[in-house]
C-alpha cells in the first residue's frame, strides 16, 4: 500500500502485481471521519496516475 492525497483527502493506493487494484480515501471534518470511499472501477483507476499527482 502507498499513502497519497487524492482529491485533497488522505488515501491508500492498493496494488497487486504493480497494477492499481483500488484506492481507499478518507474524508474528515473537524477531526472526525465523515466518509470512506473505496474505488475499484477500472476506468477511474486507469486515469489515476495520469491525472492525479501522487505524493506522501
C-alpha positions as CSV (number, residue, x, y, z in Angstrom):
1,X,0.0,0.0,0.0
2,X,1.1,3.5,-0.7
3,X,-0.2,6.6,1.1
4,X,-1.3,9.6,-1.0
5,X,-3.6,12.6,-1.2
6,X,-6.5,12.1,-3.6
7,X,-8.9,15.0,-4.2
8,X,-7.4,16.7,-1.2
9,X,-8.1,13.8,1.2
10,X,-5.7,11.2,2.7
11,X,-5.8,7.9,0.8
12,X,-4.2,4.5,0.4
13,X,-3.4,3.1,-3.0
14,X,-3.5,-0.7,-3.2
15,X,-1.5,-2.5,-5.9
16,X,-1.4,-6.1,-7.0
17,X,1.4,-7.1,-9.3
18,X,2.3,-3.4,-9.8
19,X,-1.2,-2.5,-11.0
20,X,-3.5,-0.3,-9.1
21,X,-6.2,-2.6,-7.6
22,X,-8.1,0.0,-5.6
23,X,-8.0,3.3,-3.7
24,X,-9.4,3.9,-0.2
25,X,-9.8,7.6,0.6
26,X,-11.0,9.1,3.9
27,X,-12.9,12.4,4.2
28,X,-12.6,14.2,7.6
29,X,-14.3,17.2,9.1
30,X,-13.3,18.7,12.4
31,X,-11.1,15.7,13.2
32,X,-13.9,13.2,12.6
33,X,-14.2,10.7,9.7
34,X,-17.2,11.7,7.7
35,X,-16.7,9.5,4.7
36,X,-14.9,6.4,3.4
37,X,-14.6,5.8,-0.3
38,X,-13.2,2.7,-2.0
39,X,-12.8,2.9,-5.7
40,X,-12.2,-0.3,-7.8
41,X,-13.7,0.9,-11.1
42,X,-11.0,0.1,-13.7
43,X,-12.0,3.1,-15.8
44,X,-11.4,5.5,-13.0
45,X,-8.3,3.8,-11.8
46,X,-6.7,3.8,-15.2
47,X,-6.6,7.6,-15.1
48,X,-5.4,7.8,-11.5
49,X,-1.7,8.1,-12.1
50,X,-2.1,10.2,-15.3
51,X,-4.3,12.9,-13.7
52,X,-3.5,12.9,-10.0
53,X,-0.2,13.8,-8.5
54,X,0.5,11.1,-6.1
55,X,2.7,12.1,-3.1
56,X,3.1,11.4,0.6
